[in-house]
Amino acid sequence: MRRETEMQAQQQWAAQPPAPPAATDRVAQLTALADLKAQGLLTDAEFATEKARVLGS
């Protein structure tokens, strides 16, 4: 019974799609920030601050 449960757990885990990479989210955030800056809604300093936050540096 235990082996059957373990096999079911492995099958469920294997069937789950992989999580999207975090880099994709960062790219989207940076693109949004660049758009805001291009529209004049963010200053250079604000853009730099937010960019550093998104990149974790």
C-alpha positions in Angstrom: 0.0 0.0 0.0 2.8 2.4 0.9 4.6 1.8 -2.4 1.4 2.5 -4.3 0.9 5.8 -2.5 4.5 6.8 -3.3 4.0 5.9 -6.9 0.8 8.0 -7.1 2.6 11.0 -5.5 5.4 10.7 -8.0 3.0 10.5 -10.9 1.1 13.6 -9.7 4.4 15.5 -9.2 5.6 14.5 -12.7 2.3 15.6 -14.3 2.6 19.1 -13.0 3.9 21.6 -15.5 7.2 23.4 -14.5 6.9 26.8 -12.9 7.7 29.6 -15.3 11.2 31.0 -14.8 11.5 34.0 -12.5 13.4 35.8 -15.3 10.3 36.0 -17.4 8.6 37.9 -14.6 11.6 40.2 -14.2 11.6 41.0 -17.9 7.9 41.9 -17.8 8.5 44.1 -14.8 11.5 45.8 -16.4 9.5 46.3 -19.6 6.7 47.9 -17.7 9.1 50.2 -15.8 10.7 51.2 -19.1 7.3 52.0 -20.6 6.5 54.2 -17.6 9.8 56.0 -17.9 9.3 56.5 -21.7 5.9 58.0 -20.9 7.5 60.4 -18.5 5.8 58.9 -15.5 9.0 57.8 -13.8 12.1 59.9 -13.4 15.6 58.5 -14.1 16.2 58.1 -10.3 12.8 56.3 -9.8 13.5 54.0 -12.7 17.0 53.2 -11.4 15.5 52.5 -7.9 12.8 50.2 -9.1 15.1 48.4 -11.6 17.5 47.7 -8.7 14.6 46.4 -6.7 13.4 44.1 -9.5 16.9 42.7 -10.1 17.4 42.2 -6.4 20.6 44.3 -6.2 
